[in-house]
Amino acid sequence: MNHYQKVATVLIRSAGVAAVALGVFGFLYGAALMVRGAHLTPEQADRFGGSVGYVLFGVALYLLGRPLGRLVGRGLD
C-alpha cells in the first residue's frame, strides 16, 4: 500500500466510526426516552429505527475500509 492508500483507509475507517457513534447516540437517546416513560413521536421512532442502519453502515464501512482505501488511492503515486 502506498501513502495515499493508507490515508484513504484511515479516512474511510474514521467515517465508519463516526457513523457508528451517530447510530449509537441515536439509539441511546430513544432508549432513554422509553425508559423515562415518554411516548416516541413517529419521527423519533423513525430515527430510533434508523440508528440501527447507521450502526450497520458504519461497521460495513469500517470493515471495507482497507479495500476501499486501496481502490481510492490507486494510481496516485
C-alpha positions as CSV (number, residue, x, y, z in Angstrom):
1,M,0.0,0.0,0.0
2,N,1.3,3.4,-0.9
3,H,0.9,6.5,1.3
4,Y,-2.3,7.7,-0.3
5,Q,-4.0,4.4,0.1
6,K,-3.1,4.4,3.8
7,V,-4.5,7.9,4.2
8,A,-7.7,6.9,2.3
9,T,-8.1,3.9,4.5
10,V,-7.8,6.0,7.7
11,L,-10.3,8.5,6.4
12,I,-12.8,5.8,5.3
13,R,-12.5,4.0,8.6
14,S,-12.9,7.3,10.5
15,A,-16.1,7.9,8.7
16,G,-17.3,4.4,9.6
17,V,-16.5,5.1,13.3
18,A,-18.4,8.4,13.1
19,A,-21.4,6.7,11.6
20,V,-21.4,4.0,14.4
21,A,-21.1,6.8,17.0
22,L,-24.0,8.6,15.5
23,G,-26.1,5.5,15.4
24,V,-25.3,4.5,19.0
25,F,-26.1,8.0,20.3
26,G,-29.5,8.0,18.5
27,F,-30.2,4.5,19.9
28,L,-29.3,5.7,23.4
29,Y,-31.5,8.8,23.1
30,G,-34.5,6.7,22.0
31,A,-33.9,4.1,24.7
32,A,-33.6,6.9,27.4
33,L,-36.9,8.3,26.3
34,M,-38.6,4.9,26.5
35,V,-37.1,4.2,29.9
36,R,-38.3,7.6,31.1
37,G,-41.8,6.6,30.0
38,A,-42.2,9.1,27.3
39,H,-44.0,8.0,24.1
40,L,-42.0,8.4,21.0
41,T,-43.4,10.5,18.3
42,P,-43.5,8.9,14.8
43,E,-40.4,11.0,13.8
44,Q,-38.5,9.9,16.9
45,A,-39.5,6.2,16.3
46,D,-38.2,6.5,12.7
47,R,-34.9,8.0,13.9
48,F,-34.6,5.3,16.6
49,G,-35.0,2.6,13.9
50,G,-32.7,4.5,11.6
51,S,-29.9,4.4,14.2
52,V,-29.6,0.6,13.6
53,G,-29.0,1.4,9.9
54,Y,-26.3,3.9,10.8
55,V,-24.6,1.3,13.0
56,L,-24.7,-1.3,10.3
57,F,-23.5,1.1,7.6
58,G,-20.6,2.3,9.9
59,V,-19.5,-1.3,10.7
60,A,-19.6,-2.2,7.0
61,L,-17.6,0.9,6.1
62,Y,-15.0,0.2,8.7
63,L,-14.6,-3.4,7.6
64,L,-14.4,-2.4,4.0
65,G,-12.0,0.5,4.7
66,R,-8.9,-1.3,3.5
67,P,-10.2,-2.5,0.1
68,L,-11.9,0.9,-0.5
69,G,-8.7,2.7,0.5
70,R,-6.7,0.7,-1.9
71,L,-9.3,1.5,-4.6
72,V,-9.4,5.2,-3.9
73,G,-5.6,5.6,-3.6
74,R,-4.7,3.5,-6.6
75,G,-2.5,5.3,-9.2
76,L,-1.8,8.4,-7.1
77,D,1.9,7.8,-6.7
